[in-house]
Amino acid sequence: MPQELPIVGITMGDPMGIGPEIIVKALAHQSLYKVCRPIVLGDLQRLATALEQTGRTTQLHAIQAPAQGRYAPDGIDILACSELALPPDIWGRPTRATGSAMVAYVLTAIELTMQKQLQAVVTAPINKAAMQLAGYQFNGHTEIFAKWTQTAKYAMMLAGDRLRVVLVTIHMALARVPHRLNTTIISETIQITHQALKDRFGLTNPRIAVAGLNPHAGEAGLFGSEEQTFILPAVTAAQKAGINVTGPLPPDTVFYQALNGGYDTVVCMYHDQGLIPFKLAHFDDGVNTTLGLPIIRTSVDHGTAYDIAGKGAASEKSLVAAIEMAAQHATQLYNLA
């Protein structure tokens, strides 16, 4: 295996969800070993159970550090971060122990990446309730990565080959969104997006669209004042700083324009404004990535899917896409090509 390929750590996510099975399915794609050296951070027994349930005979190679990995497509390298000893037929029932384990996988991956032992992290889905049951008061992966990398300014991007969206606000009640928005946070999101598109996606002059909050982008104040009060000043300031950004644009047309090549990404004011059109275009192959971190982090864009966990029915497409993107970004950022 060429040593210049980035080492990508894949966290197993919730041991009670579909994380283990989509990992073993994804790592059966030999093409991934041509772009990276993947290593799993998780639970050895749970991964072995997933192999049995998906009918695979791949060998597991337990290691103590990334440098010990074989990184060969005939096996899976795993750094065991938990020993849960869960019954093989128990799925979809998170506990404090599984909540602690899923966080341990992530924290270990962050530490190894900050130490340069990994070049990127890919996360399988976690259960927020189990995580909080274990004593971690976070809304999701993004906040964990921000805290442990000491990152104050960051943004969530959902990316596919046709559409990319970035969120100004993430997980909050819709009624709170207008009160959270201000020129500063919108300006910071535009700047983070611009820099990431250049550094990680390799775009020399990224074209950024900014969606309005209200119908018709406020219709000159008729349907709301947020566009004129917060969004337009942020766009104007970014333009003066040399960023190729347009907006605020009507939300009912901007995604169509982006899907047809008019923009490289759309900055959205709230969660569902961006995720509804994105998942219509990229339900199976979308990737969640956190911008603004000092490390590369990508993820699947779906949840733990307790209803099908342990049945071998979950699709690995989003995870494959997330691993490929992590490898591409690490190669771009660290000049490994």
C-alpha positions, 0 to 999 in steps of 0.5 A, spaced: 500 500 500 503 506 497 505 510 504 502 517 501 495 515 501 492 518 507 490 514 513 482 515 515 479 513 521 472 511 521 468 511 528 463 505 529 458 510 531 452 507 536 454 500 537 446 499 537 445 502 530 447 500 523 454 503 524 457 496 524 454 493 518 455 499 514 462 499 515 463 492 514 459 493 507 463 499 505 470 496 507 468 491 502 469 496 496 476 495 494 476 502 491 477 505 497 483 502 498 486 505 492 485 512 495 486 511 503 488 507 508 482 506 512 482 504 520 476 502 524 475 505 531 470 501 535 468 495 538 471 488 536 466 484 538 460 488 535 464 488 528 465 481 528 457 480 529 456 485 523 460 481 519 457 474 521 450 478 519 452 480 513 455 474 510 462 476 510 468 472 512 473 478 512 478 478 517 479 483 523 486 485 524 486 488 531 491 494 532 494 498 538 496 504 533 495 506 526 502 505 524 500 498 525 495 497 520 496 492 514 491 496 510 489 491 505 482 490 502 482 482 504 481 485 512 479 490 516 484 494 521 480 495 528 483 499 534 478 497 539 476 502 544 471 498 547 469 491 550 461 491 550 460 484 550 453 485 547 448 479 545 449 478 538 441 479 537 440 485 541 440 492 537 436 498 537 436 499 545 442 504 547 444 504 554 449 508 558 455 503 556 453 504 549 453 511 549 460 512 553 463 507 547 460 511 541 463 518 544 470 514 546 471 512 539 470 519 537 474 522 542 480 517 540 479 519 533 480 526 534 486 525 539 489 521 533 488 526 528 490 532 532 497 528 533 497 527 526 497 519 526 490 520 522 489 525 516 482 525 517 476 522 521 469 519 518 463 518 523 458 513 523 451 515 526 450 516 533 444 516 538 444 523 541 439 521 547 444 515 549 450 520 549 447 524 553 445 518 558 452 517 558 453 524 561 455 528 554 451 534 553 452 535 546 447 535 540 451 531 536 458 530 533 459 537 530 459 540 537 464 534 540 469 536 534 468 543 536 469 543 543 475 538 543 479 541 537 477 548 541 474 551 535 469 557 536 467 558 529 465 552 524 459 550 520 456 544 517 456 542 510 452 537 506 455 535 500 454 531 494 456 531 486 450 536 484 449 540 490 452 543 497 449 546 502 452 550 508 447 551 515 448 558 518 444 555 524 443 547 525 439 544 531 434 548 534 427 550 534 425 553 528 421 559 532 428 560 535 432 561 528 430 569 527 433 571 534 439 567 532 441 570 526 445 576 525 450 579 520 456 577 524 454 569 524 452 569 517 458 573 515 462 568 519 459 562 515 460 565 508 467 566 510 468 559 513 465 556 506 469 560 502 475 558 505 473 550 505 471 550 498 478 553 496 482 549 501 479 542 501 475 542 495 480 545 490 476 551 487 480 557 486 474 562 485 468 558 489 461 561 487 457 562 493 449 563 493 446 565 500 438 564 501 433 568 504 430 566 510 423 568 508 418 567 502 421 570 496 427 573 500 422 577 504 420 581 498 423 588 499 421 587 506 413 585 505 414 578 508 420 580 513 425 584 514 431 579 516 434 579 509 435 587 509 437 587 516 442 581 517 443 577 510 444 583 505 449 586 510 453 580 511 453 578 503 455 586 501 461 585 506 463 578 504 463 581 496 467 587 499 472 582 502 473 579 495 468 573 496 464 571 490 457 571 493 450 572 491 444 574 495 439 574 499 436 569 494 429 566 494 429 560 497 424 557 492 429 558 486 436 558 489 437 550 490 434 549 482 440 554 480 445 550 484 443 543 482 444 546 475 451 548 476 449 556 477 453 555 484 458 551 488 454 551 494 448 555 498 448 558 505 442 556 508 439 560 514 436 554 518 437 546 518 431 544 514 431 549 509 438 546 506 437 539 508 430 538 504 432 540 497 439 536 499 436 529 501 431 530 495 438 530 490 442 526 495 438 521 499 443 515 499 450 518 497 450 525 501 456 527 506 456 531 512 462 535 513 464 540 518 467 546 516 472 550 520 475 545 524 483 544 524 482 537 522 478 533 516 471 530 519 466 527 514 460 523 516 454 519 513 448 524 512 443 519 516 441 516 523 442 510 527 436 507 523 434 502 529 428 499 525 433 496 521 439 495 525 442 488 525 438 486 519 443 487 514 439 491 510 442 498 511 445 501 505 453 503 505 453 508 500 453 515 504 459 512 508 463 510 502 462 517 499 464 520 506 470 516 506 472 518 499 471 525 500 475 525 507 481 521 502 480 527 497 480 532 502 486 530 506 490 529 499 488 536 497 490 539 504 496 535 505 499 535 498 499 527 498 498 526 491 
